[in-house]
Amino acid sequence: MRKTGLFLLMFFCVIAVQSQQYQVDTSYTIKSTFTKLVKKHPFITIPELKPNTDVKESFDLVYNKDQNRVLHFDAFVYTKKKKNPAVIMIHGGGWRSGNKNQMQSIGKEIAAKGFSTFAIEYRLSLEAKYPTGVIDVKNAIKFIKDNASKFNIDPDKIAVLGCSSGGQMAALIGTTNNNPIFEDASFKSKSSSKVNAIIDVDGVLAFKHPESSEGDMAAFWLGGKSNEIPENWKVASALSHTDKNTPPVLYICSSIPRFHAGRDDMIKILNENKIYNEVQTIADSPHSFWFYEPWFSETILYTTRFLDKIFK
């Protein structure tokens, strides 16, 4: 009986470990952020979208399995055309919180304008440090390209869009096309992770910069403070990689300056290389503005107008 009891105890311990391999931070949500922002901005509302028969929705599709960790994405596919530009979407949350569900409304609305959009799950800092999440998204891009016909996309018209920390990641992904530092050689794919446009929604472009502030969440994701691991702080900054090969960029900005750190320096490099770029600043807006009306519609307008210019 003692042996049986010990066996059962060990069995349930193994099950418990397997069922919770990583912590989840649920502090950053659309509702909790709304509760904070509505006090200063009483006119804001959470968008309510009507179903669109031209958009096919698919949830929790698998793009990778890594050591028993399954990574998913949601797809919103415009069905009236067989070859749409694609938008890869990266949620925010300080590289620690948030989830792909937060990009569903944006994805649906952009898809309705003639695109295929994809909200990506990636590993956050409580589970895996930099650059794992960046590599995850690049693997998702490869998978989606491999299945281009299934998702009605043109693999040569791929934009990456991110909000807040997701915006930082989007800019880094777009400025490191084919950079081996951020590529997973073990991921089986016939496609590259190259993207053809960047949309950075209030994400910093340089971690160590006169305009930036050294945050604890960035330090936690990057594996230490800037004086401890300066190379990570430099290499994780999109500004460090911006050059003649950087694709066109749209910056959608709040009215809070610290989220724009490195932007003007990046624009200078883009202009020197005659690379199209555009800045849209939403007046008197807080960070996380993209979740709420009236800023949600403004974000969609700037995004789709930029995508039409670049791809259509």
TORFI-645933 format. One record per atom (N, C-alpha, C, CB): x, y, z. Coordinates in steps of 0.1 Angstrom, whole numbers, plus 5000, padded with zeros to 4 digits. Glycine has a CB too. Example, Ala and Ser with C-alpha at 12.3 -4.5 7.8 and 13.67 -1.06 7.14 Angstrom:
2
513249435078
512349555078
513249675078
511349555090
512849785071
513749895071
512950005079
514149945057
This chain:
312
500849885000
500050005000
500950135000
499150005012
502050125008
502850245008
503550264995
504050225019
503950154988
504450174974
503450234965
505050044969
502250184966
501150234957
500950384959
499850154959
500950414973
500650554976
501850644971
500550574991
503050594972
504250674968
504150694953
505450604972
503850584946
503750594931
502650694927
503350454925
501550694933
500450784929
500850934932
499150754937
501650954944
502051084947
503051134936
502751084961
503951044932
504951084922
504251114909
505950974920
503251034905
502451044893
501851184892
501450934891
501151214903
500351344903
501351464903
499451354915
502551444909
503551554909
504051584895
504651524919
504251474888
504651484874
503651554866
505051344868
502351514867
501251574860
501151724863
499951504864
501351754876
501251904880
502351984874
501351914895
503551924873
504751994867
504452014852
506051924869
503951904845
503751914831
502652014827
503451774826
501652024836
500452104833
500752254836
499252064841
501852284843
502252424846
503752444844
501752474860
504152444832
505552454829
506152594830
505852404816
505252694831
505652834831
504552924837
505952884817
505053034843
504053124849
503453214839
504853214860
502253264842
501553354833
501153484841
500253294827
501553594836
501253724841
500053784834
502453824840
498953794841
497653844835
497353984839
496453744840
498354064843
498054204848
497654294837
499254254855
498154274824
497854364813
496654314805
499054384805
495554374807
494354334799
493654454794
493354244808
492754434784
492054544778
491054604789
491254494766
490454524797
489554574807
490154644818
488654454812
491254584823
491954654834
492554784830
493054564840
493054794818
493654914813
492555024810
494454894800
491354974806
490255064804
489855124817
489054984798
489855044828
489455094841
490355214845
489454984851
491655204842
492655304846
492455434837
494055254844
492255404824
492255524814
490955594814
492555474801
489855534817
488555594816
488355714826
487455494818
489155704837
489155814847
489555944841
489955774859
490555944833
491056064827
490456084813
492556054825
489955984807
489355994793
487955924794
490255924782
486955994800
485655934802
484855904789
484856024810
485355954778
484655934765
485055804758
484956054756
486055734763
486455614755
485555494757
487855574760
485555414747
484755294747
485555174741
483355304739
485255054745
485854934739
485054904726
485754814748
485754894714
485054874702
484154744702
486054864690
483054754695
482154644693
482054624678
480754664700
482654514673
482654484659
481554394654
484054424655
480954424643
479954344637
480654224629
479054424628
480054114629
480553994621
480654034606
479653874623
481753984600
481954014586
482053884578
483254104584
481153864569
481053734562
482253724552
479753724554
482953834549
484053824540
485353784547
484253964534
485353774560
486553734568
486353604575
486853844579
487153504572
487153374578
488053384591
487653264568
487553344602
488253344615
488653204619
487353414626
489853184623
490353064628
491253084641
491252984617
490953014651
491653034664
492552924669
490553074674
493552954676
494452864682
495052754672
493752784693
495452804661
496152724651
497652704656
496152784637
498152594654
499552564659
500552594648
499652414663
501652664652
502752694643
504052624647
502952834641
504152584660
505352524664
505152454677
506452634667
505952344679
505952264691
507452254695
505352124689
507752314707
509152314711
509252254725
509752454710
509852134726
509952074739
508552064747
511052144748
507552014740
506252004745
505452134747
506351934759
506052244743
505452374744
504852404730
506452494748
503452414729
502752434717
502552584716
501452354716
502852644704
502652784702
501552804691
503952854698
500652894693
499452914685
499453054679
498252894693
498453064669
498153194664
496653194659
499053234652
496053314658
494753324653
494853384639
493853414662
493953344630
494053394616
492653454612
494353284606
492753574605
491553644600
491853664585
491353774608
491153594577
491453584563
490353644554
491753444558
490753744546
489853804537
489653704525
490353944532
488353664523
488153554514
487753594500
486953474520
487653724497
487253764484
488353754474
486653904484
489553754479
490753744470
491653624475
491553874470
492453574466
493253454469
494653494473
493353364457
495053624470
496453664474
496353804480
497253664461
496253804493
496153924501
497553964507
495153914512
497854084509
498954124518
498654064532
499254274518
499654024539
499553964552
500054064563
500253834553
499354064574
499854144586
500054054598
498854254589
501254044602
501653964614
501554054626
503153904613
500754024636
500454114647
501054054660
498954134649
501654154668
502354114680
501754194692
503954134679
501254134702
500654204713
501754264722
499754114721
501254364730
502154424740
501954364754
501854574740
502554434764
502454384777
503854384784
501854254778
504754464779
506054474786
506854344785
505854504800
506654274774
507354144772
507154044782
508954174771
506154064791
505853984803
504453944804
506254054815
503554034800
502054004801
501354024788
501454104811
500054014787
499254024775
499253894768
499954124766
498353884758
498253764750
497753794736
497353664757
497753694727
497353724713
495853764712
497553594705
495053724721
493653764720
493453914720
492853704732
494353994725
494254134725
494354194711
495354194734
494854114702
494954174688
493854124679
496354124682
492854054684
491754004676
490954114670
490853914684
490554214677
489754324671
490454394660
489254424682
491754424663
492554494652
492654404640
493954534658
492854274643
493054184632
491754164623
493454044637
490654164630
489354144622
489154274614
488254124632
489354384619
489054514613
490054534601
489154634622
491254504602
492254514591
491954414580
493654504596
491554294584
491254194575
490054234566
490954054582
489054294572
487854334565
488254434554
486854394574
489354494554
489754594544
490554524533
490654704550
490654394533
491354324522
492654264525
491554414511
492854224538
494154164542
493954034549
494954264551
494953954550
494953834559
495853874571
495553704552
495253864583
495953904595
496153784605
495254024602
497253794613
497553684622
498053734635
498653594615
497353694646
497753734659
498553624665
496453764668
499853654669
500753544672
500953534687
502153584666
500953414692
501353374706
502853364706
500653254711
503553424715
505053404717
505353394731
505853524710
506553334734
506953314748
507353444755
508053214749
506753474766
507053594774
508153574784
505753644781
508553684791
509753684798
509753594811
510053824803
508553564816
508453474828
508753334823
507053484834
508653304811
508853174805
510253164798
507753134796
510553264791
511853264783
512253404780
511653184769
513553424782
514153564780
514353594765
515353574788
514753714763
515153764750
516353674745
515653914750
516353634732
515553674721
514453574717
516353704709
514053484727
513153374723
511853424717
512853294736
511253524723
509953564717
510053624703
509353674726
511153684700
511453744687
511553624677
512753834687
512353524681
512553404673
511253334671
513553314679
510353324681
509053264680
508253324668
508253274693
508153464669
507453534658
507953514645
507353684662
509253514644
509953484630
509553344626
511453504631
509553244635
509053114631
507653114626
509253014643
506853194633
505353194629
505253254614
504553284638
506153354611
506153414598
506453304588
507153534597
507453224591
507853124581
506753024579
509153044587
506052984590
504952884589
503852944581
504452854603
503453064583
502353134576
502753144561
502053274581
503953174558
504453174544
504353044537
505853234543
504752934545
504752804540
503352764536
505252704550
502352824543
500952784540
500252904534
500252754554
500952974525
500353094519
499053074512
501353154509
498952964504
497652944497
496452914507
497852824487
496752854517
495752824527
495152954534
496252734538
496053044536
495653174542
495453294533
496653214553
495453264520
495153364510
496153484511
493753414511
497453444511
498453554513
499453554501
499153544526
499953674499
501053684490
502353684499
500953824481
503153584498
504353574507
505453684505
505053444505
505253764494
506153874492
505554014496
506453884477
504454004503
503754124508
503454094523
502554164500
504454104532
504254074546
504554194554
505053944550
503654234562
503954344572
503954284586
502854464570
504754344594
504654304609
504254434616
506154254613
503254414625
502654514633
502654474647
501154544628
503154574656
503154544670
502754664678
504554494674
502254634690
501854744699
502654744712
500354734702
503154864716
503954874728
505254784727
503154844740
505454694736
506554604735
506454524723
506654514748
505254494718
505054424705
505554514694
503654384703
505454644695
505954744685
507454744685
505454884688
508054734696
509554724697
509954594690
510054714712
509254484692
509654354686
509354364671
508754244692
508254424667
507954434652
509154514645
506654504650
509554624651
510654704645
511954624644
510854834653
512154544655
513454464655
513354354645
513654404669
512154294644
512054184634
512154234620
510654114635
511654354617
511654414604
513054464600
510754524603
513854504610
515154554607
516254444607
515554664617
515854324611
516854214611
516454104601
516954154625
515854134590
515554034580
516853954577
515054104567
516653824578
517753724575
519053744584
518253754560
518853804595
519953814605
520053684613
519753934614
521153604612
521153474619
521053474634
522453414615
521253594640
521153604655
519753564659
521553744660
518753604651
517353584654
516653474646
516653724652
517453384641
516853274633
517053144640
517553274619
516053064639
516052934645
516352824635
514652894652
517552784635
518052684624
517352554625
519552664625
516752524637
516152394638
514652394633
516152354653
514152514631
512752514626
512652484612
512152664629
511952384609
511852334595
510852414587
511452184595
511352474576
510552564568
511252584555
510252704575
510452604544
511052634531
511052784529
510252564520
510552864538
510353004537
511353084546
508953054539
511553214543
512353304551
511353374560
513153394543
511953444570
511153524580
511153674575
511753514594
511553694563
511653834558
510253904558
512253834544
510254024562
508954104561
509254224552
508454154575
508154284547
508354384537
507854524542
507554354524
507354534554
506854654560
506854644575
505554704554
506954754582
506954754596
505854864601
508354794602
505054824610
504154914617
504354904632
502654884613
504955014637
505355024651
504355114658
506755074653
503455054667
502455124674
503055154688
501155054674
503655264690
504155314703
505155224710
502955334712
506055164702
507055084707
508455154705
507154944700
509355144716
510655204715
511555144705
511255204729
512355224699
513355184689
514755174694
513355284677
514955224706
516355214712
516155204727
517255334708
516755104733
516655084748
517455174755
516954934751
518755194751
519655284758
519855414749
521055214760
519155514753
519055634744
518655754753
517955614733
519055874749
518755994757
517256014760
519256114751
516455954750
514955974751
514255854759
514355984738
515055754761
514455634768
514655634783
515055504762
513855554790
514055534804
514255384806
512755584812
515255354815
515655214817
514555144826
517055204823
513655064821
512655004828
512954864833
511454994820
512354834844
512554694851
512054584842
511854694864
510954614834
510454504826
511354474814
509054544821
511954574809
512954554798
514154484803
513354694792
514654524815
515754464821
515454314824
516154534834
514254284828
513954144831
513954064818
512554134838
513354114808
513354044795
514654024789
512354114785
515554134789
516854134783
517854054791
517254274781
517554014804
518453934812
519354014821
519253854803
519054144823
519954224832
519854364828
521354174832
520454454837
520454594834
521454634824
520754674847
521354754819
522254794807
523754784811
521854924802
524054814824
525454814827
525954674830
525654894840
525054574830
525354434832
525554364819
524354364841
524654384810
524654324797
524454424786
523654204796
525354524784
525054624774
524854574760
526254724774
525454464757
525354414743
523854374740
526254294741
523154314749
521754284747
520954414745
521154204759
521154514753
520454634752
520654704738
520854734763
521854684733
522154744720
521554664708
523654754718
521854524709
521354444698
519854424697
522054304699
519154444708
517754434709
517054554704
517254404723
517854664701
517254784696
517254794681
518054904702
516054824675
515854824661
516854934655
514454854657
517055044662
517955144657
519255094653
518055254667
519754994661
521154934659
521254864645
521454844670
520054824639
520054744627
519554824615
519254624629
519054944617
518455014606
519455054596
517755144612
519255024583
520155054572
519455064559
521354954572
520155054548
519555064535
518654944532
520655064525
518654834539
517854724537
516554724545
518554594540
516354824554
515154824562
513954854553
515254934573
512854784555
511654804547
510854934552
510654684548
509854974544
509155094548
508555084562
507955124538
508455194569
507955194583
506855294585
509155224592
505855254593
504855344598
504955344613
503355294594
505055464619
505055484633
503655544637
506255574638
502955474646
501755534651
501955554666
500455434649
501955684670
502455724683
501455784692
503555824681
501555764705
500755834715
501455964717
500755744729
500856044727
501456174730
502556164741
500356264735
502956044744
503956024755
505356004749
503555904764
506256094751
507556094744
508455974746
508356214747
508455914758
509355814761
509155684752
509355774776
507955664747
507655554739
508155574724
506155524738
508755684722
509255714708
510755714708
508755844703
511355664718
512855674719
513555604707
513355604732
514355684701
515155634689
514455654676
515455494691
513255694676
512455714664
513055814654
511055754667
513355934659
513856034650
515255994644
513956164658
516055934652
517355884647
517155774636
518255834658
516155694638
515855584628
515355654615
514855484634
514455754617
513955824605
515055884597
512855924609
516055944604
517156004597
517855904588
518156064607
518055784593
518755674585
517855634573
519055554594
516555624576
515655584565
515555694554
514155564571
515555814558
515555924548
516855934540
515256064555
517955904547
519255904539
519255794529
520355884549
518455684531
518455574522
517155574513
518555444529
516455684514
515255704506
514255594508
515555714491
514055554521
513055444524
511855514530
513655354535
510655484524
509455544528
509155524543
508255494520
508855634550
508355624564
507355734567
509655634573
506555704577
505455794580
505255794595
504155744572
504955914601
504655924615
503255974616
505656014622
502455904624
501155954628
501055954643
500055854622
500956084648
500856094663
499356134666
501756204668
498856054675
497456074680
497456174691
496755934683
496956284689
497056394699
496356354712
496456524694
496956394723
496356384737
496056234740
495156464738
496756144734
496356004736
497355934746
496455924723
496855844754
497655774764
498255644757
496855724776
499255584763
499655454759
498555354759
500955404767
498555254751
497455164749
496155224743
497055104763
496355334736
495255394729
494555314719
495755524722
495255214713
494755134702
493655044705
495855054696
493455024718
492354934722
490955004722
492654884737
490955134722
489755204725
489355304715
489855274739
488055324713
487555434705
487555564713
486055404700
487855674706
487955694692
489255664685
487555834688
490255614693
491655594688
491755464680
492655594699
490955364683
490955244676
490755264661
489855144681
489655334657
489355354643
490455434636
488055434642
491055534644
492155614638
493355524635
492555724648
493655434645
494755334643
494555244630
494955244655
493355204629
493055114617
493155194604
491555064618
492655324604
492755404592
494255424588
492055544595
495055464598
496455494594
497155364589
497255544607
496855254596
497455124592
497055084578
497055014602
495755084575
495355034562
495755124551
493855014562
495755254554
496155354544
497655334540
495955494549
498455304550
499855274548
500055144541
500655274562
499355044544
499454914538
499054924523
498654804545
497954994520
497555014507
498655084498
496255104506
499255184504
500355254497
501455164494
500755374506
501855084504
503054994502
502754874493
503554954515
501554814495
501354684488
500354694477
500854594499
499454784476
498354784466
498554894456
497054794473
